[in-house]
Amino acid sequence: MQKGGARKCYEELISQNELLATCDIVDEMLAQAYSCTDADAMERIVDTCRGTKDRHFARLVESHMDGIIAHARHHISSGRVEVTNCMIKTLRRAG
């Protein structure tokens, strides 16, 4: 669906950059993981991320694993709580 040579350019970037290629793979894995309640799917994503030189995303997913799994199982979000916390911090700064 991309216009012009965008798809070709994207494929060239993927072939030259291991981290970008891994992000593309993880994107597909996450789409599949959100459609099921299997915690092992997230572990496979972390393992895939560990295979790259940049371990940041693997640590990020591991540190938020409980919340990610809870969201997948129960389809709830902490968005309203986060917005409320942000509003409280803003009001505190305003004085």
C-alpha angles and dihedrals in degrees: 000000000000118000125241117340096336093114092049091048090049092051091050091052091049092051092051100043123059094192093050090048090051091050089053091051092045090050090059092044091051091051089055094043093054090056092061138042095230113131089197090069090064091047089055089052091052090049090051091051092049089059091070127078090245109071096178097100093048090054091046093053092044092052092051097037096114093053093045092051092045090052092049093049101040104021093227129139134207090213096115092050091049092050091050091050090050091051091050091051091049092051091049091052091048088058 
